[in-house]
Amino acid sequence: MKRVDDFRLRFGKREIVPIMIGGMGVDISTAELALEAARLGGIGHISDAMLPTVSDRLYDTGFVKEKLQQYKFNIDNSDKSAVKFDLGHIAESTRLHVSKTMEAKRGEGMVFINCMEKLTMNAPRETLTVRLRSAMDAGIDGITLAAGLHLGSFAMIEDHPRFRDVKLGIIVSSLRALQLFLRKNARTNRLPDFVVVEGPLAGGHLGFGMEDWMKYDLRTITNEVLQYMRDEKLDIPVIPAGGIFTGSDAVSYLEEGSAAVQVATRFTVADECGLPKDVQQEYFKASEDDIEVNGISPTGYPMRMLKASPAIGSGIRPGCESYGYILDSNGRCSYIDSYNREVAAHPGEKKIQVFDKTCLCTHMRNFKLWTCGHYTYKLKDTSNKLADGSYQVLSAEHIFRDYQFSTDNQVALPEKA
């Protein structure tokens, strides 16, 4: 019976353990988690979501405070078009986080950064360009283009000296999306180094419609992409993601031609993960009925999360002057509209509730929006229940090795704490 360790992801002559830990923001996929994956011979992601905020927390910078001071005059104004990010701050925070991570890297694996197009930041093209180029400047091994079609992303960096050196990949949820990406970026004469196929059971934002996500299947989409690669004679590694819970799940994809798997849900309860320990216990305790896909994200994408997330229904004042990462090119965010509607409907009330949208920036920054994968309800089966009723937090190495060496759909429990 084969194990994941019987396969290798190949980038040219380089061979990697075919396990990629997905990029979970905001700093849920920490540098520590990514570095463990690299040390063990696989690939780990850091996320570039809200890096000025992450930099303030990790490296004692003051980007959020400076931005708030600059734009505090606008807090009561519904028009946020004036609230702009300092491109120098974006570049500095990206270079700082990436360079510190890469300096600490050990082992034969790699560290990638997950870069979301939907972080439009009131200047979509300018801010995305700075984030991509700054990560390359700082020595990142690879970039995974996420949360969007990224039809112009290669063009933004094609004159960068590392354009053909850094591993560049794209996350898609359909063959059509991949074909569109390849066609639009063809003029750069540069194919992606890998393609992540993300199915409907993934955590966080989904690349499907709110009404039909449940009609799709990861294996079907993956096999469509693999067949396309064969038909077009393209040697691009295909990496399925979303709902791959055991090593045996992973092997089933590797045997069908996938080059690696991307996994994340089980690493949400790793000691190296950025989720606070009390939130990790919420993940452990969750039942299948505690998980939902809803439309509260201002991005317009459906999002999977725990129903108990404090962000759901929260009527917090929009934090655009401090954060504002979801503002479109006109300074708009659908949460602002929803918030203002509820304020107008409840004059004089000190605390209001907003259920149809959420202030994504503030709540993700404060770990109040508990996004999760479909199989989060199985996490309790991967650990030991302790005497006080809580569950034992696992090491990233234990989870990684279990994926790498397990067989027969088994999950190895850790040694009891």
C-alpha positions in Angstrom: 0.0 0.0 0.0 1.5 3.3 -1.1 2.2 6.3 1.1 2.6 10.0 0.2 6.3 9.5 0.8 6.5 7.2 -2.2 5.9 10.2 -4.4 7.8 13.4 -5.1 6.9 16.8 -6.5 9.5 17.7 -9.1 10.5 21.2 -10.1 13.2 20.5 -12.7 15.8 18.5 -10.9 14.5 19.5 -7.4 12.4 16.9 -5.6 10.0 18.0 -2.8 7.8 15.9 -0.5 4.4 16.4 -2.2 2.7 18.1 0.7 1.9 21.8 0.5 0.4 23.7 3.5 -2.0 26.3 2.2 -1.8 30.0 2.8 -4.2 31.0 5.6 -4.5 34.6 6.5 -4.4 36.8 8.5 -1.1 35.2 9.8 -2.8 32.0 10.5 -0.3 30.3 8.2 2.6 31.8 10.2 6.2 31.8 9.3 6.8 29.1 12.0 4.3 26.8 10.3 5.7 27.4 6.8 9.3 26.9 8.1 8.3 23.6 9.6 6.9 22.4 6.3 10.2 23.5 4.6 12.3 21.8 7.2 10.4 18.6 6.7 11.0 18.7 2.9 7.6 20.0 1.8 6.2 23.5 0.9 4.8 25.9 3.4 2.9 29.2 2.8 2.9 32.5 4.5 0.1 34.8 3.6 0.4 38.3 2.4 -3.0 39.2 3.7 -2.9 42.5 5.6 0.9 42.4 6.0 1.2 46.0 7.4 -1.0 44.9 10.3 1.0 41.6 10.7 4.3 43.6 10.6 3.1 45.8 13.4 2.3 42.8 15.5 5.5 40.8 14.8 8.1 43.4 14.1 6.9 46.4 16.2 6.3 48.7 13.2 3.6 51.4 13.3 2.0 51.2 9.9 -1.6 50.9 11.1 -1.3 53.8 13.6 0.3 56.0 11.0 -2.5 55.3 8.5 -5.2 55.9 11.1 -3.6 59.2 12.1 -3.4 60.3 8.5 -7.1 59.5 7.8 -8.9 59.8 11.1 -10.6 63.0 9.8 -12.6 60.6 7.5 -13.9 58.1 10.1 -17.5 59.4 10.0 -17.5 59.8 6.2 -19.1 57.0 4.1 -16.9 57.9 1.2 -13.6 56.1 1.7 -12.1 57.0 -1.7 -9.5 59.3 0.0 -8.2 56.5 2.2 -5.1 55.2 0.4 -2.3 52.9 1.4 1.3 54.1 1.5 2.9 51.9 -1.1 6.2 52.3 0.7 4.6 50.8 3.9 3.2 47.9 1.8 6.6 47.2 0.3 8.5 47.5 3.6 6.1 45.2 5.5 6.2 42.6 2.8 10.0 42.6 2.5 10.4 42.5 6.3 8.1 39.5 6.7 9.4 37.6 3.8 13.1 38.3 4.4 12.8 37.3 8.1 11.1 34.1 7.2 13.6 33.2 4.4 16.6 33.9 6.7 15.2 31.3 9.2 14.6 28.7 6.5 16.2 25.3 7.0 15.8 22.0 5.2 15.2 20.9 1.6 11.7 22.3 1.3 10.4 25.6 0.1 8.5 28.6 1.4 5.8 30.3 -0.8 3.6 33.3 -0.2 -0.1 33.3 -0.9 -1.1 36.5 -2.7 -4.8 37.3 -2.9 -6.1 39.5 -5.8 -9.2 40.3 -3.9 -7.2 42.4 -1.4 -7.9 45.4 -3.7 -6.8 48.0 -1.1 -8.4 51.0 -2.9 -5.7 50.7 -5.7 -5.9 47.2 -7.0 -3.2 47.3 -9.6 -0.7 49.4 -7.7 -0.9 47.6 -4.4 -0.8 44.1 -6.0 2.3 45.0 -8.0 4.1 46.2 -4.9 3.2 43.1 -3.0 4.3 40.7 -5.7 7.6 42.5 -6.5 8.5 43.1 -2.8 8.1 39.4 -2.1 10.4 38.5 -5.0 12.9 41.2 -3.8 13.0 39.6 -0.4 13.9 36.1 -1.7 10.6 34.2 -1.5 10.9 30.7 -3.2 7.4 30.9 -4.8 4.2 32.9 -5.1 0.7 31.3 -5.3 -1.7 33.7 -6.9 -5.1 33.3 -5.1 -8.6 34.8 -4.7 -9.0 36.0 -8.2 -8.2 35.3 -11.9 -4.9 37.2 -11.8 -5.2 37.9 -15.6 -2.6 40.6 -15.4 -0.4 39.5 -12.6 2.4 38.0 -14.7 2.6 41.2 -16.7 3.1 43.2 -13.5 6.3 41.4 -12.7 7.7 40.2 -16.1 10.6 42.7 -16.0 11.6 41.6 -12.5 15.0 39.9 -12.5 13.6 36.9 -10.7 10.5 36.5 -12.9 11.8 33.2 -14.3 13.4 32.0 -11.1 10.6 32.3 -8.6 8.1 29.5 -8.7 4.8 31.0 -9.8 1.5 29.2 -9.5 -2.3 29.9 -9.7 -5.3 28.7 -7.7 -8.3 27.8 -9.9 -11.6 26.2 -9.2 -12.4 25.2 -12.8 -10.7 24.2 -16.1 -12.2 27.3 -17.7 -10.5 29.6 -15.2 -7.1 28.0 -15.9 -7.6 28.3 -19.6 -8.5 32.0 -19.3 -5.4 32.6 -17.1 -3.1 30.8 -19.6 -4.5 32.7 -22.5 -4.3 36.1 -20.9 -0.7 35.6 -19.7 0.6 33.9 -22.9 2.3 37.0 -24.2 4.8 36.9 -21.3 6.0 33.5 -22.7 6.0 32.2 -19.1 3.8 29.2 -18.0 2.9 28.8 -14.3 5.2 26.4 -12.4 2.2 24.7 -10.7 -1.6 24.9 -10.6 -3.6 24.4 -7.4 -7.1 23.1 -8.1 -9.2 24.1 -5.1 -12.5 22.3 -4.7 -15.7 23.3 -2.8 -14.8 21.7 0.5 -11.9 24.2 1.1 -11.8 26.7 4.0 -12.4 30.4 3.7 -13.4 31.9 0.4 -14.6 29.6 -2.3 -14.3 29.9 -6.1 -17.9 28.9 -6.7 -21.3 30.5 -6.7 -23.3 30.7 -3.4 -26.1 28.7 -4.8 -24.2 25.9 -6.6 -20.9 25.3 -4.8 -22.2 21.9 -3.5 -22.7 20.7 -7.1 -19.0 20.5 -7.8 -16.5 17.9 -6.9 -12.7 18.3 -6.4 -11.8 15.0 -8.0 -13.9 15.7 -11.1 -12.3 19.2 -11.6 -8.8 17.8 -10.9 -9.2 15.1 -13.5 -10.5 17.6 -16.1 -7.4 19.8 -15.5 -5.1 16.7 -15.7 -6.7 15.6 -19.0 -6.3 19.1 -20.4 -2.6 19.1 -19.4 -2.1 15.8 -21.2 -4.1 16.9 -24.3 -2.0 20.1 -24.6 1.2 18.4 -23.7 1.8 20.8 -20.8 4.2 19.6 -18.1 2.7 21.7 -15.2 2.3 20.1 -11.8 -1.4 19.9 -10.7 -2.1 20.1 -7.0 -5.6 19.4 -5.7 -6.8 21.2 -2.5 -9.9 21.2 -0.3 -11.1 18.2 1.7 -7.9 16.1 1.6 -8.0 14.9 5.3 -5.7 11.8 5.4 -2.6 10.5 3.8 -4.7 8.0 2.0 -6.9 10.8 0.6 -3.7 12.3 -0.7 -2.4 9.1 -2.2 -5.6 8.6 -4.2 -4.9 11.9 -6.0 -1.2 11.2 -6.5 -1.9 7.8 -8.0 -4.2 9.5 -10.5 -1.5 11.9 -11.7 -1.6 14.9 -9.3 1.9 16.1 -8.4 1.2 17.0 -4.8 -1.6 18.0 -2.5 -2.4 21.2 -0.7 -3.8 20.8 2.8 -4.7 23.3 5.6 -7.6 22.3 7.8 -5.6 19.9 10.0 -2.9 22.5 10.5 -5.3 25.0 12.0 -4.8 23.1 15.3 -1.1 22.9 15.1 1.0 24.6 17.8 2.7 26.7 15.1 -0.5 27.9 13.6 -1.5 31.6 14.3 -5.0 30.9 15.6 -5.3 31.7 19.3 -5.4 28.6 21.5 -9.0 29.3 22.6 -10.1 29.5 19.0 -8.3 26.2 18.2 -10.5 24.6 20.8 -13.6 25.9 19.0 -12.4 24.1 15.9 -11.8 20.9 17.8 -15.3 21.0 19.4 -17.2 21.8 16.2 -19.7 19.4 14.8 -20.7 19.2 11.1 -23.8 21.2 11.9 -21.6 24.0 13.4 -20.1 24.8 9.9 -21.8 26.9 7.2 -21.1 28.5 3.9 -22.5 32.0 3.8 -22.3 35.3 1.8 -21.2 37.7 4.5 -17.8 38.4 2.9 -17.7 41.9 1.2 -15.6 40.3 -1.6 -18.7 38.7 -3.1 -17.2 35.2 -2.7 -19.0 32.5 -0.6 -17.1 31.7 2.6 -17.0 28.7 4.9 -16.8 29.3 8.6 -18.0 28.2 12.0 -21.5 29.5 12.8 -20.2 30.6 16.3 -17.8 33.2 14.8 -18.2 36.4 16.7 -17.9 38.3 13.5 -21.3 37.1 12.3 -23.9 39.7 13.1 -21.3 42.1 14.5 -22.2 45.7 13.7 -18.7 47.1 14.3 -17.9 50.5 12.7 -16.0 50.0 9.4 -12.3 50.2 10.1 -11.2 51.5 6.7 -9.0 54.3 8.1 -6.9 51.8 10.0 -7.3 48.8 7.6 -9.4 49.1 4.4 -7.9 46.1 2.6 -11.1 45.3 0.8 -11.9 48.7 -0.6 -12.3 48.6 -4.3 -10.8 51.1 -6.8 -13.6 53.6 -5.9 -13.2 53.3 -2.2 -16.3 51.1 -1.8 -16.9 48.1 0.4 -20.3 46.4 0.7 -20.0 46.2 4.5 -20.0 50.0 4.6 -23.4 50.1 2.8 -24.8 47.4 5.1 -23.6 49.1 8.2 -25.0 52.5 7.2 -28.3 50.9 6.4 -28.6 49.4 9.9 -27.5 52.7 11.5 -30.2 54.6 9.6 -32.8 51.9 10.5 -31.9 52.1 14.3 -31.3 55.8 15.1 -29.8 56.4 18.5 -28.9 52.8 19.2 -25.4 52.3 20.6 -25.0 48.7 19.4 -26.4 47.5 16.1 -26.2 44.2 14.3 -25.3 43.6 10.7 -25.9 40.0 9.4 -25.7 40.2 5.6 -22.0 41.4 5.5 -19.1 41.7 7.9 -16.1 44.0 8.4 -13.7 41.4 7.1 -10.5 43.4 7.8 -11.2 44.1 11.5 -12.5 40.7 12.3 -9.8 38.7 10.5 -7.2 40.8 12.1 -8.7 40.1 15.6 -9.3 36.3 14.9 -13.1 36.8 15.2 -14.0 35.3 11.8 -13.4 31.6 12.1 -13.1 30.4 8.5 -12.6 26.6 8.2 -12.6 23.7 5.9 -15.5 21.3 5.5 -13.9 18.5 7.5 -13.1 20.7 10.5 -15.7 18.6 12.4 -13.2 15.6 12.1 -10.4 17.4 13.9 -11.4 16.0 17.3 -10.6 12.5 15.9 -7.0 13.5 15.3 -6.2 14.4 18.9 -6.6 13.4 22.5 -9.3 14.8 24.8 -7.7 16.0 28.0 -9.0 15.7 31.5 -10.4 19.3 31.5 -12.4 18.6 28.3 -10.1 20.4 26.0 -8.2 18.8 23.2 -4.4 18.4 22.8 -2.9 20.9 20.3 -0.7 19.0 17.9 2.7 19.8 16.4 3.0 20.7 12.8 5.6 17.9 12.4 3.2 15.3 13.8 0.5 16.3 11.3 2.9 16.5 8.4 4.5 13.1 9.1 1.0 11.6 9.5 0.1 12.8 6.0 3.5 11.6 4.7 3.5 8.1 6.1 0.0 7.0 7.1 -1.9 4.3 5.2 -5.4 2.7 5.1 -7.2 6.0 5.9 -5.7 6.0 9.4 -4.9 9.1 11.4 -2.1 8.8 14.0 -2.9 10.3 17.4 -0.1 12.2 19.1 1.5 11.0 22.3 -0.6 12.1 25.2 0.6 15.4 26.8 
